[in-house]
């Protein structure tokens, strides 16, 4: 027969039963810590402190500041060839529809002609398409516009894109240079420079060097 030690002060209850009762009771002890205090400790460790939240927010903001311009430049770089092809299509259409036999075939051409052609375009956007002076946005720089005007009194016509981002350079000029006999690029750092005319062959590296960083470049294409 086994003998059980009797817990002091508790007649008839063994040490083994005391330990079992202590570990099984809802308010009993486990590892020396009452359950109610242990639960309270878990609640304190579950959330983030204000300092930790502030640090995480600062890191996310820093990553956004670094990544957003890079993503924007990547989007513009991939969009540029398609915008160039859209403008090249307008040049061809204008040349085909020019007044035959006239010395000033482009005298009446304007931005409204471009707006009418690209009204349903997914690349270029048009505001006030029914007005005499519609606004065509090229999407290659913030609020950058496209303007079409007669040049040389109507003997030729020009397409001017302002506020063009540097990511579009020189691809924009490289696409349209096949149809334009004169190309000029102007920027705050390089001023205005002709990169193609009857005496100057187009060079993409030369065109790229004329662009400044940001939405600050202006491209002028002249065709006839």
Biotite code that builds the C-alpha atoms (Angstrom):
import biotite.structure as struc

atoms = struc.array([
    struc.Atom([0.000, 0.000, 0.000], chain_id="A", res_id=1, res_name="UNK", atom_name="CA", element="C"),
    struc.Atom([1.377, 3.425, -1.016], chain_id="A", res_id=2, res_name="UNK", atom_name="CA", element="C"),
    struc.Atom([1.795, 6.148, 1.516], chain_id="A", res_id=3, res_name="UNK", atom_name="CA", element="C"),
    struc.Atom([0.955, 9.744, 0.522], chain_id="A", res_id=4, res_name="UNK", atom_name="CA", element="C"),
    struc.Atom([2.530, 12.684, 2.309], chain_id="A", res_id=5, res_name="UNK", atom_name="CA", element="C"),
    struc.Atom([-0.027, 14.894, 3.987], chain_id="A", res_id=6, res_name="UNK", atom_name="CA", element="C"),
    struc.Atom([0.005, 18.617, 3.098], chain_id="A", res_id=7, res_name="UNK", atom_name="CA", element="C"),
    struc.Atom([0.709, 20.713, 6.156], chain_id="A", res_id=8, res_name="UNK", atom_name="CA", element="C"),
    struc.Atom([-2.338, 22.545, 7.441], chain_id="A", res_id=9, res_name="UNK", atom_name="CA", element="C"),
    struc.Atom([-4.700, 20.507, 5.196], chain_id="A", res_id=10, res_name="UNK", atom_name="CA", element="C"),
    struc.Atom([-5.461, 17.219, 6.936], chain_id="A", res_id=11, res_name="UNK", atom_name="CA", element="C"),
    struc.Atom([-6.054, 14.310, 4.640], chain_id="A", res_id=12, res_name="UNK", atom_name="CA", element="C"),
    struc.Atom([-4.859, 15.985, 1.400], chain_id="A", res_id=13, res_name="UNK", atom_name="CA", element="C"),
    struc.Atom([-1.627, 14.842, -0.189], chain_id="A", res_id=14, res_name="UNK", atom_name="CA", element="C"),
    struc.Atom([1.008, 17.055, -1.857], chain_id="A", res_id=15, res_name="UNK", atom_name="CA", element="C"),
    struc.Atom([0.202, 15.375, -5.172], chain_id="A", res_id=16, res_name="UNK", atom_name="CA", element="C"),
    struc.Atom([-3.458, 16.329, -4.916], chain_id="A", res_id=17, res_name="UNK", atom_name="CA", element="C"),
    struc.Atom([-2.542, 19.889, -3.995], chain_id="A", res_id=18, res_name="UNK", atom_name="CA", element="C"),
    struc.Atom([-0.382, 20.219, -7.115], chain_id="A", res_id=19, res_name="UNK", atom_name="CA", element="C"),
    struc.Atom([-3.139, 18.745, -9.279], chain_id="A", res_id=20, res_name="UNK", atom_name="CA", element="C"),
    struc.Atom([-5.748, 21.024, -7.816], chain_id="A", res_id=21, res_name="UNK", atom_name="CA", element="C"),
    struc.Atom([-3.508, 24.054, -8.258], chain_id="A", res_id=22, res_name="UNK", atom_name="CA", element="C"),
    struc.Atom([-2.761, 23.331, -11.904], chain_id="A", res_id=23, res_name="UNK", atom_name="CA", element="C"),
    struc.Atom([-6.332, 22.501, -12.884], chain_id="A", res_id=24, res_name="UNK", atom_name="CA", element="C"),
    struc.Atom([-8.219, 25.303, -11.127], chain_id="A", res_id=25, res_name="UNK", atom_name="CA", element="C"),
    struc.Atom([-9.167, 28.297, -13.326], chain_id="A", res_id=26, res_name="UNK", atom_name="CA", element="C"),
    struc.Atom([-7.521, 30.643, -10.883], chain_id="A", res_id=27, res_name="UNK", atom_name="CA", element="C"),
    struc.Atom([-4.726, 28.278, -10.075], chain_id="A", res_id=28, res_name="UNK", atom_name="CA", element="C"),
    struc.Atom([-1.019, 28.649, -10.718], chain_id="A", res_id=29, res_name="UNK", atom_name="CA", element="C"),
    struc.Atom([0.892, 27.493, -13.776], chain_id="A", res_id=30, res_name="UNK", atom_name="CA", element="C"),
    struc.Atom([4.620, 28.004, -13.949], chain_id="A", res_id=31, res_name="UNK", atom_name="CA", element="C"),
    struc.Atom([4.322, 30.209, -10.926], chain_id="A", res_id=32, res_name="UNK", atom_name="CA", element="C"),
    struc.Atom([2.146, 32.910, -12.722], chain_id="A", res_id=33, res_name="UNK", atom_name="CA", element="C"),
    struc.Atom([-1.593, 33.265, -12.082], chain_id="A", res_id=34, res_name="UNK", atom_name="CA", element="C"),
    struc.Atom([-3.663, 32.856, -15.261], chain_id="A", res_id=35, res_name="UNK", atom_name="CA", element="C"),
    struc.Atom([-5.319, 36.245, -14.941], chain_id="A", res_id=36, res_name="UNK", atom_name="CA", element="C"),
    struc.Atom([-1.914, 38.013, -14.938], chain_id="A", res_id=37, res_name="UNK", atom_name="CA", element="C"),
    struc.Atom([-0.619, 35.839, -17.780], chain_id="A", res_id=38, res_name="UNK", atom_name="CA", element="C"),
    struc.Atom([-3.605, 36.771, -19.989], chain_id="A", res_id=39, res_name="UNK", atom_name="CA", element="C"),
    struc.Atom([-3.076, 40.420, -19.206], chain_id="A", res_id=40, res_name="UNK", atom_name="CA", element="C"),
    struc.Atom([0.579, 40.101, -20.287], chain_id="A", res_id=41, res_name="UNK", atom_name="CA", element="C"),
    struc.Atom([-0.480, 38.541, -23.626], chain_id="A", res_id=42, res_name="UNK", atom_name="CA", element="C"),
    struc.Atom([-2.834, 41.461, -24.330], chain_id="A", res_id=43, res_name="UNK", atom_name="CA", element="C"),
    struc.Atom([-0.032, 43.963, -23.748], chain_id="A", res_id=44, res_name="UNK", atom_name="CA", element="C"),
    struc.Atom([2.243, 42.194, -26.247], chain_id="A", res_id=45, res_name="UNK", atom_name="CA", element="C"),
    struc.Atom([-0.359, 41.739, -29.026], chain_id="A", res_id=46, res_name="UNK", atom_name="CA", element="C"),
    struc.Atom([-0.396, 45.309, -30.521], chain_id="A", res_id=47, res_name="UNK", atom_name="CA", element="C"),
    struc.Atom([2.162, 47.797, -31.848], chain_id="A", res_id=48, res_name="UNK", atom_name="CA", element="C"),
    struc.Atom([3.243, 50.843, -29.948], chain_id="A", res_id=49, res_name="UNK", atom_name="CA", element="C"),
    struc.Atom([2.831, 54.348, -31.376], chain_id="A", res_id=50, res_name="UNK", atom_name="CA", element="C"),
    struc.Atom([6.579, 54.563, -31.998], chain_id="A", res_id=51, res_name="UNK", atom_name="CA", element="C"),
    struc.Atom([6.583, 51.290, -33.953], chain_id="A", res_id=52, res_name="UNK", atom_name="CA", element="C"),
    struc.Atom([3.618, 52.425, -36.079], chain_id="A", res_id=53, res_name="UNK", atom_name="CA", element="C"),
    struc.Atom([5.375, 55.730, -36.781], chain_id="A", res_id=54, res_name="UNK", atom_name="CA", element="C"),
    struc.Atom([8.561, 53.947, -37.878], chain_id="A", res_id=55, res_name="UNK", atom_name="CA", element="C"),
    struc.Atom([6.655, 51.618, -40.222], chain_id="A", res_id=56, res_name="UNK", atom_name="CA", element="C"),
    struc.Atom([4.722, 54.552, -41.710], chain_id="A", res_id=57, res_name="UNK", atom_name="CA", element="C"),
    struc.Atom([7.953, 56.484, -42.304], chain_id="A", res_id=58, res_name="UNK", atom_name="CA", element="C"),
    struc.Atom([9.517, 53.505, -44.088], chain_id="A", res_id=59, res_name="UNK", atom_name="CA", element="C"),
    struc.Atom([6.450, 53.028, -46.319], chain_id="A", res_id=60, res_name="UNK", atom_name="CA", element="C"),
    struc.Atom([6.423, 56.749, -47.168], chain_id="A", res_id=61, res_name="UNK", atom_name="CA", element="C"),
    struc.Atom([10.133, 56.698, -48.020], chain_id="A", res_id=62, res_name="UNK", atom_name="CA", element="C"),
    struc.Atom([9.692, 53.696, -50.319], chain_id="A", res_id=63, res_name="UNK", atom_name="CA", element="C"),
    struc.Atom([6.762, 55.422, -52.047], chain_id="A", res_id=64, res_name="UNK", atom_name="CA", element="C"),
    struc.Atom([8.798, 58.593, -52.618], chain_id="A", res_id=65, res_name="UNK", atom_name="CA", element="C"),
    struc.Atom([11.576, 56.547, -54.205], chain_id="A", res_id=66, res_name="UNK", atom_name="CA", element="C"),
    struc.Atom([9.391, 54.176, -56.246], chain_id="A", res_id=67, res_name="UNK", atom_name="CA", element="C"),
    struc.Atom([6.644, 56.428, -57.667], chain_id="A", res_id=68, res_name="UNK", atom_name="CA", element="C"),
    struc.Atom([8.898, 58.545, -59.956], chain_id="A", res_id=69, res_name="UNK", atom_name="CA", element="C"),
    struc.Atom([10.636, 55.426, -61.243], chain_id="A", res_id=70, res_name="UNK", atom_name="CA", element="C"),
    struc.Atom([7.315, 53.745, -62.021], chain_id="A", res_id=71, res_name="UNK", atom_name="CA", element="C"),
    struc.Atom([6.033, 56.919, -63.719], chain_id="A", res_id=72, res_name="UNK", atom_name="CA", element="C"),
    struc.Atom([9.125, 57.144, -65.925], chain_id="A", res_id=73, res_name="UNK", atom_name="CA", element="C"),
    struc.Atom([8.773, 53.463, -66.843], chain_id="A", res_id=74, res_name="UNK", atom_name="CA", element="C"),
    struc.Atom([5.128, 53.988, -67.893], chain_id="A", res_id=75, res_name="UNK", atom_name="CA", element="C"),
    struc.Atom([6.041, 57.021, -70.028], chain_id="A", res_id=76, res_name="UNK", atom_name="CA", element="C"),
    struc.Atom([8.957, 55.197, -71.639], chain_id="A", res_id=77, res_name="UNK", atom_name="CA", element="C"),
    struc.Atom([6.674, 52.357, -72.730], chain_id="A", res_id=78, res_name="UNK", atom_name="CA", element="C"),
    struc.Atom([3.908, 54.705, -73.862], chain_id="A", res_id=79, res_name="UNK", atom_name="CA", element="C"),
    struc.Atom([6.116, 56.978, -75.997], chain_id="A", res_id=80, res_name="UNK", atom_name="CA", element="C"),
    struc.Atom([6.425, 54.813, -79.155], chain_id="A", res_id=81, res_name="UNK", atom_name="CA", element="C"),
    struc.Atom([2.639, 54.422, -79.368], chain_id="A", res_id=82, res_name="UNK", atom_name="CA", element="C"),
    struc.Atom([2.078, 58.164, -78.943], chain_id="A", res_id=83, res_name="UNK", atom_name="CA", element="C"),
    struc.Atom([4.683, 58.775, -81.639], chain_id="A", res_id=84, res_name="UNK", atom_name="CA", element="C"),
    struc.Atom([2.921, 56.366, -83.993], chain_id="A", res_id=85, res_name="UNK", atom_name="CA", element="C"),
    struc.Atom([-0.409, 58.106, -83.335], chain_id="A", res_id=86, res_name="UNK", atom_name="CA", element="C"),
    struc.Atom([1.098, 61.479, -84.240], chain_id="A", res_id=87, res_name="UNK", atom_name="CA", element="C"),
    struc.Atom([2.819, 59.968, -87.289], chain_id="A", res_id=88, res_name="UNK", atom_name="CA", element="C"),
    struc.Atom([-0.560, 58.685, -88.428], chain_id="A", res_id=89, res_name="UNK", atom_name="CA", element="C"),
    struc.Atom([-1.931, 62.226, -88.129], chain_id="A", res_id=90, res_name="UNK", atom_name="CA", element="C"),
    struc.Atom([0.958, 63.577, -90.206], chain_id="A", res_id=91, res_name="UNK", atom_name="CA", element="C"),
    struc.Atom([0.266, 61.058, -92.978], chain_id="A", res_id=92, res_name="UNK", atom_name="CA", element="C"),
    struc.Atom([-3.459, 61.750, -92.899], chain_id="A", res_id=93, res_name="UNK", atom_name="CA", element="C"),
    struc.Atom([-2.868, 65.505, -93.070], chain_id="A", res_id=94, res_name="UNK", atom_name="CA", element="C"),
    struc.Atom([-0.485, 65.122, -96.001], chain_id="A", res_id=95, res_name="UNK", atom_name="CA", element="C"),
    struc.Atom([-2.993, 62.970, -97.872], chain_id="A", res_id=96, res_name="UNK", atom_name="CA", element="C"),
    struc.Atom([-5.846, 65.406, -97.230], chain_id="A", res_id=97, res_name="UNK", atom_name="CA", element="C"),
    struc.Atom([-3.832, 68.499, -98.115], chain_id="A", res_id=98, res_name="UNK", atom_name="CA", element="C"),
    struc.Atom([-5.173, 70.760, -100.871], chain_id="A", res_id=99, res_name="UNK", atom_name="CA", element="C"),
    struc.Atom([-3.721, 69.382, -104.132], chain_id="A", res_id=100, res_name="UNK", atom_name="CA", element="C"),
    struc.Atom([-1.997, 71.842, -106.401], chain_id="A", res_id=101, res_name="UNK", atom_name="CA", element="C"),
    struc.Atom([-1.875, 74.559, -103.761], chain_id="A", res_id=102, res_name="UNK", atom_name="CA", element="C"),
    struc.Atom([1.322, 76.300, -102.695], chain_id="A", res_id=103, res_name="UNK", atom_name="CA", element="C"),
    struc.Atom([-0.137, 76.649, -99.202], chain_id="A", res_id=104, res_name="UNK", atom_name="CA", element="C"),
    struc.Atom([-1.850, 73.288, -98.645], chain_id="A", res_id=105, res_name="UNK", atom_name="CA", element="C"),
    struc.Atom([-1.769, 73.437, -94.833], chain_id="A", res_id=106, res_name="UNK", atom_name="CA", element="C"),
    struc.Atom([-3.072, 76.942, -94.358], chain_id="A", res_id=107, res_name="UNK", atom_name="CA", element="C"),
    struc.Atom([-6.202, 75.834, -92.486], chain_id="A", res_id=108, res_name="UNK", atom_name="CA", element="C"),
    struc.Atom([-4.760, 72.966, -90.425], chain_id="A", res_id=109, res_name="UNK", atom_name="CA", element="C"),
    struc.Atom([-4.981, 73.237, -86.645], chain_id="A", res_id=110, res_name="UNK", atom_name="CA", element="C"),
    struc.Atom([-5.252, 71.411, -83.342], chain_id="A", res_id=111, res_name="UNK", atom_name="CA", element="C"),
    struc.Atom([-8.948, 70.769, -83.976], chain_id="A", res_id=112, res_name="UNK", atom_name="CA", element="C"),
    struc.Atom([-7.967, 68.432, -86.838], chain_id="A", res_id=113, res_name="UNK", atom_name="CA", element="C"),
    struc.Atom([-5.809, 66.371, -84.488], chain_id="A", res_id=114, res_name="UNK", atom_name="CA", element="C"),
    struc.Atom([-8.545, 66.414, -81.822], chain_id="A", res_id=115, res_name="UNK", atom_name="CA", element="C"),
    struc.Atom([-11.073, 65.038, -84.298], chain_id="A", res_id=116, res_name="UNK", atom_name="CA", element="C"),
    struc.Atom([-8.767, 62.170, -85.265], chain_id="A", res_id=117, res_name="UNK", atom_name="CA", element="C"),
    struc.Atom([-7.741, 61.120, -81.735], chain_id="A", res_id=118, res_name="UNK", atom_name="CA", element="C"),
    struc.Atom([-11.116, 61.687, -80.068], chain_id="A", res_id=119, res_name="UNK", atom_name="CA", element="C"),
    struc.Atom([-11.521, 57.957, -79.385], chain_id="A", res_id=120, res_name="UNK", atom_name="CA", element="C"),
    struc.Atom([-7.831, 57.325, -78.757], chain_id="A", res_id=121, res_name="UNK", atom_name="CA", element="C"),
    struc.Atom([-6.726, 55.520, -75.597], chain_id="A", res_id=122, res_name="UNK", atom_name="CA", element="C"),
    struc.Atom([-3.380, 57.352, -75.681], chain_id="A", res_id=123, res_name="UNK", atom_name="CA", element="C"),
    struc.Atom([-4.204, 61.000, -76.311], chain_id="A", res_id=124, res_name="UNK", atom_name="CA", element="C"),
    struc.Atom([-7.039, 62.702, -74.448], chain_id="A", res_id=125, res_name="UNK", atom_name="CA", element="C"),
    struc.Atom([-9.140, 65.610, -75.695], chain_id="A", res_id=126, res_name="UNK", atom_name="CA", element="C"),
    struc.Atom([-11.020, 68.226, -73.698], chain_id="A", res_id=127, res_name="UNK", atom_name="CA", element="C"),
    struc.Atom([-13.592, 70.566, -75.276], chain_id="A", res_id=128, res_name="UNK", atom_name="CA", element="C"),
    struc.Atom([-13.527, 68.629, -78.586], chain_id="A", res_id=129, res_name="UNK", atom_name="CA", element="C"),
    struc.Atom([-16.391, 70.650, -80.085], chain_id="A", res_id=130, res_name="UNK", atom_name="CA", element="C"),
    struc.Atom([-14.849, 74.049, -79.392], chain_id="A", res_id=131, res_name="UNK", atom_name="CA", element="C"),
    struc.Atom([-12.701, 76.031, -81.824], chain_id="A", res_id=132, res_name="UNK", atom_name="CA", element="C"),
    struc.Atom([-9.709, 75.555, -79.525], chain_id="A", res_id=133, res_name="UNK", atom_name="CA", element="C"),
    struc.Atom([-9.776, 72.004, -78.147], chain_id="A", res_id=134, res_name="UNK", atom_name="CA", element="C"),
    struc.Atom([-7.011, 70.863, -75.807], chain_id="A", res_id=135, res_name="UNK", atom_name="CA", element="C"),
    struc.Atom([-5.147, 67.653, -76.653], chain_id="A", res_id=136, res_name="UNK", atom_name="CA", element="C"),
    struc.Atom([-3.090, 66.070, -73.851], chain_id="A", res_id=137, res_name="UNK", atom_name="CA", element="C"),
    struc.Atom([-0.251, 63.749, -74.881], chain_id="A", res_id=138, res_name="UNK", atom_name="CA", element="C"),
    struc.Atom([0.203, 61.940, -71.544], chain_id="A", res_id=139, res_name="UNK", atom_name="CA", element="C"),
    struc.Atom([4.020, 62.038, -71.690], chain_id="A", res_id=140, res_name="UNK", atom_name="CA", element="C"),
    struc.Atom([4.296, 64.627, -68.959], chain_id="A", res_id=141, res_name="UNK", atom_name="CA", element="C"),
    struc.Atom([2.057, 66.279, -66.428], chain_id="A", res_id=142, res_name="UNK", atom_name="CA", element="C"),
    struc.Atom([-0.564, 68.397, -68.219], chain_id="A", res_id=143, res_name="UNK", atom_name="CA", element="C"),
    struc.Atom([1.506, 68.359, -71.422], chain_id="A", res_id=144, res_name="UNK", atom_name="CA", element="C"),
    struc.Atom([-0.377, 69.425, -74.540], chain_id="A", res_id=145, res_name="UNK", atom_name="CA", element="C"),
    struc.Atom([-0.129, 68.951, -78.308], chain_id="A", res_id=146, res_name="UNK", atom_name="CA", element="C"),
    struc.Atom([-0.677, 71.926, -80.603], chain_id="A", res_id=147, res_name="UNK", atom_name="CA", element="C"),
    struc.Atom([-0.925, 71.892, -84.404], chain_id="A", res_id=148, res_name="UNK", atom_name="CA", element="C"),
    struc.Atom([-0.438, 75.080, -86.417], chain_id="A", res_id=149, res_name="UNK", atom_name="CA", element="C"),
    struc.Atom([0.379, 76.103, -90.003], chain_id="A", res_id=150, res_name="UNK", atom_name="CA", element="C"),
    struc.Atom([4.053, 76.879, -90.625], chain_id="A", res_id=151, res_name="UNK", atom_name="CA", element="C"),
    struc.Atom([5.685, 78.919, -93.363], chain_id="A", res_id=152, res_name="UNK", atom_name="CA", element="C"),
    struc.Atom([2.327, 80.633, -94.020], chain_id="A", res_id=153, res_name="UNK", atom_name="CA", element="C"),
    struc.Atom([0.705, 77.247, -94.725], chain_id="A", res_id=154, res_name="UNK", atom_name="CA", element="C"),
    struc.Atom([3.387, 75.654, -96.877], chain_id="A", res_id=155, res_name="UNK", atom_name="CA", element="C"),
    struc.Atom([3.996, 73.215, -94.016], chain_id="A", res_id=156, res_name="UNK", atom_name="CA", element="C"),
    struc.Atom([2.609, 72.544, -90.534], chain_id="A", res_id=157, res_name="UNK", atom_name="CA", element="C"),
    struc.Atom([4.087, 72.065, -87.068], chain_id="A", res_id=158, res_name="UNK", atom_name="CA", element="C"),
    struc.Atom([3.260, 69.763, -84.158], chain_id="A", res_id=159, res_name="UNK", atom_name="CA", element="C"),
    struc.Atom([4.413, 71.071, -80.781], chain_id="A", res_id=160, res_name="UNK", atom_name="CA", element="C"),
    struc.Atom([4.447, 68.961, -77.615], chain_id="A", res_id=161, res_name="UNK", atom_name="CA", element="C"),
    struc.Atom([5.217, 70.840, -74.410], chain_id="A", res_id=162, res_name="UNK", atom_name="CA", element="C"),
    struc.Atom([5.967, 69.598, -70.868], chain_id="A", res_id=163, res_name="UNK", atom_name="CA", element="C"),
    struc.Atom([7.369, 66.311, -72.140], chain_id="A", res_id=164, res_name="UNK", atom_name="CA", element="C"),
    struc.Atom([9.132, 64.112, -69.581], chain_id="A", res_id=165, res_name="UNK", atom_name="CA", element="C"),
    struc.Atom([12.763, 63.154, -70.165], chain_id="A", res_id=166, res_name="UNK", atom_name="CA", element="C"),
    struc.Atom([11.714, 59.474, -70.242], chain_id="A", res_id=167, res_name="UNK", atom_name="CA", element="C"),
    struc.Atom([10.160, 60.139, -73.676], chain_id="A", res_id=168, res_name="UNK", atom_name="CA", element="C"),
    struc.Atom([13.453, 61.359, -75.074], chain_id="A", res_id=169, res_name="UNK", atom_name="CA", element="C"),
    struc.Atom([14.725, 60.465, -77.639], chain_id="A", res_id=170, res_name="UNK", atom_name="CA", element="C"),
    struc.Atom([12.113, 57.817, -78.551], chain_id="A", res_id=171, res_name="UNK", atom_name="CA", element="C"),
    struc.Atom([9.458, 60.392, -79.453], chain_id="A", res_id=172, res_name="UNK", atom_name="CA", element="C"),
    struc.Atom([11.734, 62.139, -81.931], chain_id="A", res_id=173, res_name="UNK", atom_name="CA", element="C"),
    struc.Atom([13.035, 58.831, -83.279], chain_id="A", res_id=174, res_name="UNK", atom_name="CA", element="C"),
    struc.Atom([9.537, 57.685, -84.272], chain_id="A", res_id=175, res_name="UNK", atom_name="CA", element="C"),
    struc.Atom([8.362, 60.914, -85.928], chain_id="A", res_id=176, res_name="UNK", atom_name="CA", element="C"),
    struc.Atom([11.672, 61.865, -87.570], chain_id="A", res_id=177, res_name="UNK", atom_name="CA", element="C"),
    struc.Atom([10.789, 59.661, -90.537], chain_id="A", res_id=178, res_name="UNK", atom_name="CA", element="C"),
    struc.Atom([7.995, 62.091, -91.488], chain_id="A", res_id=179, res_name="UNK", atom_name="CA", element="C"),
    struc.Atom([9.242, 65.440, -90.186], chain_id="A", res_id=180, res_name="UNK", atom_name="CA", element="C"),
    struc.Atom([11.814, 67.416, -92.146], chain_id="A", res_id=181, res_name="UNK", atom_name="CA", element="C"),
    struc.Atom([12.690, 69.600, -89.137], chain_id="A", res_id=182, res_name="UNK", atom_name="CA", element="C"),
    struc.Atom([12.866, 68.682, -85.437], chain_id="A", res_id=183, res_name="UNK", atom_name="CA", element="C"),
    struc.Atom([13.729, 71.057, -82.603], chain_id="A", res_id=184, res_name="UNK", atom_name="CA", element="C"),
    struc.Atom([14.014, 70.309, -78.877], chain_id="A", res_id=185, res_name="UNK", atom_name="CA", element="C"),
    struc.Atom([14.091, 72.949, -76.168], chain_id="A", res_id=186, res_name="UNK", atom_name="CA", element="C"),
    struc.Atom([14.680, 72.565, -72.431], chain_id="A", res_id=187, res_name="UNK", atom_name="CA", element="C"),
    struc.Atom([15.724, 74.840, -69.557], chain_id="A", res_id=188, res_name="UNK", atom_name="CA", element="C"),
    struc.Atom([19.259, 73.454, -69.346], chain_id="A", res_id=189, res_name="UNK", atom_name="CA", element="C"),
    struc.Atom([20.056, 73.119, -73.068], chain_id="A", res_id=190, res_name="UNK", atom_name="CA", element="C"),
    struc.Atom([17.967, 75.902, -74.563], chain_id="A", res_id=191, res_name="UNK", atom_name="CA", element="C"),
    struc.Atom([16.527, 75.388, -78.034], chain_id="A", res_id=192, res_name="UNK", atom_name="CA", element="C"),
    struc.Atom([18.374, 73.239, -80.537], chain_id="A", res_id=193, res_name="UNK", atom_name="CA", element="C"),
    struc.Atom([17.599, 71.816, -83.960], chain_id="A", res_id=194, res_name="UNK", atom_name="CA", element="C"),
    struc.Atom([18.317, 68.091, -84.109], chain_id="A", res_id=195, res_name="UNK", atom_name="CA", element="C"),
    struc.Atom([17.206, 67.570, -87.714], chain_id="A", res_id=196, res_name="UNK", atom_name="CA", element="C"),
    struc.Atom([16.831, 69.752, -90.794], chain_id="A", res_id=197, res_name="UNK", atom_name="CA", element="C"),
    struc.Atom([17.848, 69.684, -94.455], chain_id="A", res_id=198, res_name="UNK", atom_name="CA", element="C"),
    struc.Atom([21.490, 70.140, -93.481], chain_id="A", res_id=199, res_name="UNK", atom_name="CA", element="C"),
    struc.Atom([21.558, 68.039, -90.303], chain_id="A", res_id=200, res_name="UNK", atom_name="CA", element="C"),
    struc.Atom([20.910, 64.314, -90.192], chain_id="A", res_id=201, res_name="UNK", atom_name="CA", element="C"),
    struc.Atom([18.938, 63.086, -87.209], chain_id="A", res_id=202, res_name="UNK", atom_name="CA", element="C"),
    struc.Atom([20.945, 61.432, -84.432], chain_id="A", res_id=203, res_name="UNK", atom_name="CA", element="C"),
    struc.Atom([19.201, 59.879, -81.422], chain_id="A", res_id=204, res_name="UNK", atom_name="CA", element="C"),
    struc.Atom([22.134, 60.480, -79.057], chain_id="A", res_id=205, res_name="UNK", atom_name="CA", element="C"),
    struc.Atom([22.229, 64.133, -80.012], chain_id="A", res_id=206, res_name="UNK", atom_name="CA", element="C"),
    struc.Atom([18.465, 64.404, -79.426], chain_id="A", res_id=207, res_name="UNK", atom_name="CA", element="C"),
    struc.Atom([18.740, 62.731, -76.023], chain_id="A", res_id=208, res_name="UNK", atom_name="CA", element="C"),
    struc.Atom([21.462, 65.131, -74.908], chain_id="A", res_id=209, res_name="UNK", atom_name="CA", element="C"),
    struc.Atom([19.125, 68.083, -75.542], chain_id="A", res_id=210, res_name="UNK", atom_name="CA", element="C"),
    struc.Atom([16.550, 66.919, -72.994], chain_id="A", res_id=211, res_name="UNK", atom_name="CA", element="C"),
    struc.Atom([16.437, 67.962, -69.337], chain_id="A", res_id=212, res_name="UNK", atom_name="CA", element="C"),
    struc.Atom([15.158, 65.884, -66.443], chain_id="A", res_id=213, res_name="UNK", atom_name="CA", element="C"),
    struc.Atom([11.497, 66.336, -65.624], chain_id="A", res_id=214, res_name="UNK", atom_name="CA", element="C"),
    struc.Atom([8.379, 67.441, -67.482], chain_id="A", res_id=215, res_name="UNK", atom_name="CA", element="C"),
    struc.Atom([10.178, 70.439, -68.978], chain_id="A", res_id=216, res_name="UNK", atom_name="CA", element="C"),
    struc.Atom([10.992, 69.547, -72.578], chain_id="A", res_id=217, res_name="UNK", atom_name="CA", element="C"),
    struc.Atom([9.324, 70.888, -75.736], chain_id="A", res_id=218, res_name="UNK", atom_name="CA", element="C"),
    struc.Atom([9.401, 69.026, -79.057], chain_id="A", res_id=219, res_name="UNK", atom_name="CA", element="C"),
    struc.Atom([8.601, 70.792, -82.336], chain_id="A", res_id=220, res_name="UNK", atom_name="CA", element="C"),
    struc.Atom([8.094, 68.718, -85.484], chain_id="A", res_id=221, res_name="UNK", atom_name="CA", element="C"),
    struc.Atom([7.619, 70.413, -88.859], chain_id="A", res_id=222, res_name="UNK", atom_name="CA", element="C"),
    struc.Atom([6.321, 68.484, -91.868], chain_id="A", res_id=223, res_name="UNK", atom_name="CA", element="C"),
    struc.Atom([5.095, 69.333, -95.345], chain_id="A", res_id=224, res_name="UNK", atom_name="CA", element="C"),
])
